[in-house]
């Protein structure tokens, strides 16, 4: 049986963790997989419960962290080489930037027959300045030359990697979209909705707008706040906004809310009412989505945002910036309204349009599940990855 060493940056909430969890669990028994991960930042919610729930106990390398640190990175590199020599994998498959660099270098050094890397997003814009970005591009191009195959998670991402950033030739890049177990978003919807809205004191006639994810600069929560303020100033409907998540930008986002004169509350449960509620992380995202009426995404850059896939599975209409692979994740005008990241006026108008139009929200809701139920199911992910592995091994 072929052996796969799967390496991920860290186990924080997001698409990459689900991706490695399903691949590790469901490629067996055809492939034997050892899953390796680094350590998450303190500001991030842990997602190790996802892999453990599927019966996988990953190996954690404490020195492999999100930030760049030459000493820690070298220690992690040596540890990866040791694991490779002991495990003797036929395939090393890395996921995301840090794991992709250290893991591939270790695999090259140990002459692993097949080396695969998945870009779950990329850091080539909206993360760093021009000089650091150019350095990262040079590094990725060099790594790509020696990588057997590169996986993009959307057609748009493949086009950016091959043609815009010129990381690798198009023929080396394969598109395999993420896969998830989406059935839980269709179960007990009314009970979950009633529970969520009771916990946060939401009336039946209030429209709840939410945004889910890390509170970090690239997620551009300022645009969300601008749009909420615009909606509140231009509708007679009762509207509440929820920021679900946590991170390094929370204090800055609260300050922005004050500037926009948005009253807010914090906490996992409250009898108070406010225009804006900060809930911190909610692990049962199916419960949270059931309670919402509209989901927003305001990022400057995205790969394949899990929150949008899950929202459509839960039958929630979407307003999103049109960045990264989002146009491959939603159906514009059918499950989502889109706007450019630098066009706050259009974004706000799109959100107001959904708030004002009950029939449009219902139409988007009905279309979402039929769109994602097969396109983003984990069984499709497993079959496509199996086929790629066998092709590369032979």
matplotlib code that plots the C-alpha trace (Angstrom):
import matplotlib.pyplot as plt

x = [0.0, 1.4, 2.3, 1.4, 3.0, 0.5, 1.8, -0.3, 0.8, -1.4, -4.8, -6.8, -10.4, -10.8, -10.9, -7.3, -8.1, -11.2, -9.3, -6.5, -8.9, -11.1, -8.1, -6.4, -9.5, -11.1, -8.1, -7.6, -7.2, -6.0, -3.3, -1.6, -1.4, 0.5, -0.7, 1.7, 0.9, 2.4, 1.1, -1.6, -1.4, -2.9, -5.4, -6.8, -9.4, -8.2, -9.6, -7.8, -11.3, -12.1, -9.4, -9.8, -13.5, -12.6, -10.4, -7.1, -4.4, -1.9, 1.7, 2.4, 5.7, 5.9, 8.5, 6.5, 4.6, 2.8, 5.4, 8.8, 11.6, 14.9, 15.6, 12.2, 11.9, 15.2, 14.3, 11.0, 12.8, 15.1, 12.2, 10.3, 13.4, 13.6, 9.9, 10.4, 13.3, 11.4, 8.1, 9.5, 6.5, 5.9, 4.2, 4.7, 1.7, 2.0, -0.8, -0.4, 2.7, 4.8, 4.3, 4.7, 8.2, 9.6, 7.9, 8.9, 12.5, 12.6, 11.1, 13.5, 16.4, 15.2, 14.5, 10.8, 9.5, 6.3, 5.9, 2.6, 1.6, -1.8, -2.3, -5.3, -4.9, -1.8, 0.0, 0.8, -1.5, -3.2, -0.8, 2.6, 4.5, 5.9, 9.4, 8.4, 5.8, 8.4, 10.6, 7.8, 7.1, 10.8, 10.8, 7.5, 8.8, 11.9, 9.9, 7.5, 10.3, 11.0, 7.4, 5.7, 2.3, 0.7, -3.0, -5.1, -8.5, -10.3, -10.0, -9.4, -6.6, -4.9, -5.1, -3.5, -0.7, 0.1, -0.5, -0.6, 2.1, 3.9, 4.6, 4.4, 3.3, -0.4, 0.2, 1.8, -1.2, -4.3, -7.6, -9.1, -11.8, -12.3, -14.8, -16.9, -19.5, -22.4, -25.3, -25.3, -26.3, -29.6, -30.5, -32.8, -32.6, -35.7, -34.6, -31.1, -32.5, -34.8, -32.0, -29.5, -32.0, -33.2, -29.7, -29.0, -32.4, -33.3, -36.9, -38.7, -39.0, -35.3, -33.0, -29.7, -26.6, -23.4, -19.8, -17.7, -13.9, -10.7, -10.5, -7.3, -6.5, -7.1, -10.7, -11.4, -14.1, -14.1, -16.1, -18.6, -19.1, -19.5, -22.2, -24.0, -24.1, -25.4, -28.2, -29.2, -29.5, -31.5, -34.0, -37.1, -36.6, -35.2, -31.6, -29.0, -25.3, -23.1, -19.3, -18.5, -14.8, -11.9, -8.3, -5.7, -7.9, -10.8, -9.8, -9.3, -12.7, -14.4, -12.8, -14.1, -17.6, -17.4, -16.3, -19.3, -21.5, -22.6, -23.7, -22.3, -22.2, -19.8, -20.4, -21.7, -25.1, -26.9, -30.4, -29.4, -30.0, -27.5, -26.9, -23.7, -22.8, -19.3, -19.8, -16.1, -15.7, -18.7, -17.6, -21.1, -21.2, -24.3, -26.1, -24.9, -25.8, -29.3, -29.9, -28.7, -30.6, -27.6, -23.9, -21.3, -17.7, -15.5, -12.0, -9.3, -8.0, -9.4, -8.8, -11.9, -13.8, -15.5, -18.0, -19.6, -19.9, -21.4, -23.8, -25.1, -25.5, -27.5, -29.6, -28.3, -28.0, -24.6, -23.0, -19.3, -16.3, -15.3, -11.8, -9.7, -11.7, -15.1, -16.6, -16.0, -17.7, -21.0, -23.4, -23.4, -26.9, -28.4, -26.9, -24.8, -24.4, -20.8, -18.9, -15.3, -13.2, -12.5, -16.1, -17.7, -20.7, -21.7, -21.1, -23.4, -26.0, -25.9, -26.4, -29.3, -30.9, -31.0, -32.3, -35.1, -36.1, -37.6, -38.4, -34.8, -33.4, -35.8, -34.7, -31.1, -31.8, -33.4, -30.6, -27.7, -28.0, -28.5, -25.4, -23.0, -24.2, -22.2, -19.7, -18.2, -18.9, -15.9, -16.5, -15.7, -12.5, -11.4, -12.0, -10.2, -7.2, -7.0, -6.9, -4.1, -2.0, -2.1, -1.3, 1.8, 3.0, 2.9]
y = [0.0, 3.4, 5.7, 9.4, 11.9, 14.8, 18.1, 21.1, 24.5, 24.3, 23.1, 26.3, 26.7, 26.7, 24.8, 23.3, 21.4, 19.9, 19.0, 17.1, 15.5, 14.0, 12.9, 11.3, 9.4, 8.4, 7.6, 4.6, 1.7, 2.3, 4.7, 4.7, 8.3, 10.0, 13.5, 16.2, 19.7, 22.7, 24.9, 27.5, 31.1, 31.9, 34.2, 31.4, 28.8, 25.2, 22.8, 19.6, 18.4, 18.0, 15.5, 13.7, 13.3, 11.4, 9.1, 10.7, 11.6, 13.9, 14.4, 18.0, 19.7, 22.6, 24.5, 24.8, 28.0, 30.6, 33.3, 33.2, 32.4, 31.0, 29.0, 27.5, 26.8, 25.0, 22.9, 22.0, 21.2, 18.7, 17.1, 16.7, 15.0, 12.6, 11.7, 11.2, 8.9, 6.8, 6.7, 6.3, 7.8, 7.3, 10.7, 13.9, 16.2, 19.6, 22.1, 25.9, 28.1, 27.3, 23.5, 23.8, 25.3, 23.2, 20.0, 20.1, 21.0, 18.1, 15.8, 16.9, 16.3, 12.8, 11.9, 11.2, 9.9, 12.1, 15.6, 17.4, 20.8, 22.4, 26.1, 26.7, 30.4, 32.4, 35.4, 37.1, 40.1, 41.8, 40.3, 41.8, 44.7, 44.5, 43.4, 40.5, 39.4, 39.3, 37.2, 34.7, 34.4, 33.6, 30.9, 29.4, 29.3, 27.5, 25.0, 24.4, 23.4, 20.3, 19.6, 16.7, 18.3, 21.4, 21.5, 24.7, 24.6, 26.6, 27.5, 31.1, 30.2, 28.1, 30.9, 33.3, 30.8, 30.0, 33.2, 36.2, 35.2, 32.6, 30.1, 27.1, 26.1, 25.4, 21.8, 21.1, 22.6, 20.4, 21.8, 19.7, 21.7, 21.2, 18.8, 18.7, 16.8, 19.2, 17.1, 18.6, 22.0, 20.4, 18.7, 20.2, 23.6, 25.1, 23.9, 25.3, 28.6, 28.9, 28.1, 30.5, 33.4, 32.7, 32.7, 36.1, 37.6, 37.9, 38.5, 36.6, 39.8, 40.8, 40.1, 38.8, 39.5, 37.6, 37.4, 34.3, 34.0, 35.2, 38.8, 39.6, 42.5, 40.5, 39.8, 43.5, 43.8, 47.6, 47.0, 44.9, 47.7, 50.3, 48.1, 47.5, 51.2, 51.9, 49.4, 50.6, 54.2, 53.2, 50.5, 50.5, 46.8, 45.6, 44.4, 42.9, 42.2, 39.4, 39.1, 35.4, 34.7, 36.2, 37.3, 40.0, 42.7, 42.5, 45.7, 47.6, 46.5, 47.5, 51.0, 51.2, 50.3, 53.2, 55.5, 54.3, 54.9, 51.3, 50.1, 46.7, 44.0, 41.1, 37.6, 34.2, 35.0, 38.2, 39.4, 42.9, 44.1, 46.0, 46.7, 44.6, 41.5, 40.0, 36.3, 35.2, 31.6, 29.4, 25.8, 24.5, 26.7, 24.8, 26.1, 29.7, 29.7, 28.4, 31.6, 34.0, 35.3, 36.6, 35.8, 38.3, 38.0, 41.1, 39.8, 41.3, 37.8, 34.3, 30.8, 28.8, 30.3, 27.5, 29.9, 30.5, 26.8, 26.1, 29.1, 27.8, 24.3, 26.0, 27.9, 31.3, 34.1, 35.7, 39.1, 38.9, 40.6, 39.1, 38.0, 34.8, 31.7, 33.1, 33.2, 29.4, 28.9, 30.7, 31.3, 35.1, 36.4, 33.0, 32.3, 35.4, 39.1, 40.2, 43.5, 44.4, 44.7, 48.4, 49.3, 49.8, 51.7, 48.8, 46.2, 48.2, 48.5, 44.8, 44.1, 46.5, 44.9, 41.5, 43.0, 44.7, 41.9, 38.9, 37.0, 37.3, 35.9, 33.0, 32.3, 32.4, 30.1, 27.4, 27.4, 27.1, 23.5, 22.1, 23.9, 22.7, 19.3, 17.4, 20.0, 20.3, 16.9, 15.1, 11.9, 13.8, 15.2, 11.7, 10.1, 12.9, 12.8, 9.0, 9.3, 11.9, 9.9, 6.8, 8.8, 10.4, 7.1, 5.4]
z = [0.0, -0.9, 2.0, 2.1, 4.5, 4.7, 6.2, 7.1, 8.5, 11.6, 12.8, 12.9, 11.8, 8.0, 4.8, 4.9, 8.2, 6.7, 3.5, 5.3, 7.7, 5.0, 2.9, 5.8, 6.9, 3.6, 1.4, 3.6, 3.2, -0.4, 1.0, 4.4, 5.6, 8.4, 9.2, 10.5, 11.6, 13.2, 16.1, 15.7, 16.9, 20.3, 18.6, 16.5, 17.4, 17.3, 14.8, 16.0, 17.1, 13.4, 12.7, 16.0, 15.4, 12.3, 14.3, 13.3, 15.8, 14.0, 14.9, 16.1, 15.4, 18.0, 16.1, 12.9, 13.5, 11.3, 11.6, 9.9, 12.4, 11.0, 14.2, 14.6, 10.9, 10.7, 13.7, 12.0, 8.8, 10.6, 12.4, 9.1, 7.5, 10.5, 10.1, 6.3, 6.9, 9.5, 7.7, 4.1, 2.2, -1.5, -1.5, 0.5, 0.1, 1.7, 2.3, 2.5, 2.5, 5.6, 5.4, 1.6, 2.0, 4.9, 3.8, 0.2, 1.1, 3.4, 0.8, -1.9, 0.5, 1.2, -2.5, -2.0, -5.3, -5.5, -4.0, -4.2, -2.9, -2.5, -2.5, -0.3, -0.9, -1.6, -0.1, -3.4, -2.7, 0.3, 2.8, 2.5, 0.9, -2.7, -1.7, 0.6, -1.9, -4.7, -2.4, -1.7, -5.4, -6.2, -3.4, -4.7, -8.3, -7.2, -5.2, -8.0, -10.4, -8.3, -7.2, -9.1, -9.1, -7.7, -6.8, -7.0, -5.4, -8.1, -11.8, -10.9, -8.6, -11.2, -13.7, -11.1, -10.2, -13.8, -15.7, -13.3, -10.8, -13.0, -10.2, -12.4, -16.0, -16.3, -17.2, -13.8, -11.9, -11.3, -10.0, -7.2, -5.3, -1.6, -0.2, 3.0, 4.8, 4.2, 5.4, 8.9, 7.4, 6.3, 9.6, 12.3, 10.7, 12.4, 15.9, 15.4, 14.2, 17.2, 19.6, 18.1, 18.0, 21.5, 22.9, 21.3, 21.8, 18.1, 17.2, 14.4, 12.3, 12.6, 9.7, 10.9, 8.8, 9.8, 8.8, 9.9, 10.1, 11.6, 12.6, 10.6, 8.1, 4.9, 5.9, 5.7, 8.4, 7.9, 4.7, 6.6, 9.2, 6.4, 4.7, 8.0, 8.7, 5.2, 5.5, 8.9, 7.5, 4.5, 5.5, 7.7, 8.4, 11.7, 11.2, 13.5, 12.6, 14.0, 13.8, 14.4, 15.0, 16.8, 16.2, 16.3, 14.8, 17.3, 19.2, 15.9, 14.6, 17.8, 17.5, 13.9, 15.1, 17.5, 14.7, 12.6, 15.7, 15.7, 19.2, 20.0, 22.6, 23.2, 24.4, 23.7, 25.2, 25.9, 26.8, 25.4, 21.9, 19.8, 16.1, 16.3, 18.3, 18.6, 19.4, 19.3, 17.8, 17.4, 16.7, 15.7, 12.6, 11.3, 14.4, 13.8, 10.1, 10.9, 12.9, 10.2, 7.2, 5.1, 5.2, 4.2, 3.1, 2.7, 2.1, 0.0, -1.0, -0.7, -1.9, -1.5, 1.5, 3.5, 5.0, 1.6, 0.8, 4.2, 3.8, 0.6, 2.1, 4.9, 2.3, 3.1, 0.5, 0.3, -0.3, -1.1, -2.5, -5.9, -5.1, -5.5, -6.2, -5.0, -8.5, -8.6, -5.2, -5.7, -8.5, -9.1, -9.2, -8.2, -4.7, -4.2, -5.0, -5.6, -5.6, -6.1, -2.8, -3.5, -4.2, -0.8, -2.3, -4.5, -1.8, 0.6, -2.1, -2.8, 0.9, 1.1, -2.0, -0.2, 3.0, 1.2, -1.1, 0.8, -2.4, -3.7, -0.4, -0.7, -4.3, -3.4, -0.5, -2.6, -5.2, -2.8, -1.6, -5.1, -6.2, -3.5, -2.5, -5.1, -6.3, -2.8, -1.2, 0.3, -1.8, -4.9, -3.3, -2.4, -5.8, -7.6, -5.2, -5.5, -9.3, -9.2, -6.8, -8.9, -12.0, -10.3, -8.8, -12.2]

ax = plt.figure().add_subplot(projection="3d")
ax.plot(x, y, z, "-o")
ax.set_aspect("equal")
plt.show()
